[in-house]
Structures are given as structure tokens and as C-alpha cells.
């Protein structure tokens, strides 16, 4: 990925503090908004352990994440403890009964600031 496109993707992901997680699996189709935090090209979401999303994410799974200015497609899994320990998400009160999910984006759709539809699509090949 070209450096300027990588920076553009990182900046877009960093704008969101909440995002809609969409999963499909054993618990059926699920869509819920959760707090999020970006670190580079990784997006972390704080998901309650009792959520049906957890059942859908028992193994790495394909997900869609939607935020105000972008939508991404990628692979999600539980974040390793060492990767999640320094996130500000861990300081939230609900962190005690939640787990951190890490999403590795594969495709990021930047939305038009006005109107509808994609402005551009970035393929992320890490």
C-alpha cells in the first residue's frame, strides 16, 4: 500500500469513536454499535461478553464495520491481551464485562461528505 494512501486510511479510521459491527454466523446476522479505537490500520471495538457477536466471532470471521464517514470490510478476532492493554477503551467502565475485538481491514470505503455512496475505495494489503 502506498504511504499516502496508508496515511489516508489511518486518518479515516482514527476519526471514529463508535462504529456499527456487523457479523454473521451461528448467532445469525447481528448489527450493533460499540465504542472503537484505531491504532494504525487496526480497529479495536469493545464488545460485551454476553453479546451474540461473540458467538459469531469464536473463530476469525469476516465482518463489516460502518462509521459516519466510512465503511470497511475485514477480518475480526479477539484481540491478544498485550495488544489491547494500552488502549483507552480499557479505561471505560464497561470494559470489565467486555472483550476487545481487533479488525484487520481489507477494504475501506470512504463515503461522500454530502449525498450518498462511496467517494473512493482503498484496498488494504498488509
Secondary structure, 3 states (H helix, E strand, C coil): CCHHHHHHHHHHHHCCCEEEEEECCCCCCEEEEEEEEEECCEEEEEEECCCHHHHHCCCCEEEEEECCCEEEEEEEEECCHHHHCCCHHHHCHHHHHEEEEEEEEEEEEEECCCCCCEEEEEECCC
